[in-house]
């Protein structure tokens, strides 16, 4: 997986699991992937909007299925 930050081609090592509570039901979770460089920036973007957020290693996504 590649990082979700615009223009980044680095491999993702983090999964940012989030949802917009005003439009998504509790079961609907979106996932952005992040490299080490963009993890903080992407997380700050989501937390500034008060979106519920969980950050896990990308490897943990396979175990969530």
PyMOL commands that set and color helices and strands:
alter all, ss='L'
color gray80, all
select helices_A, chain A and resi 39-48+60-64
alter helices_A, ss='H'
color red, helices_A
select strands_A, chain A and resi 14-19+30-34+52-57
alter strands_A, ss='S'
color yellow, strands_A
deselect
rebuild
show_as cartoon
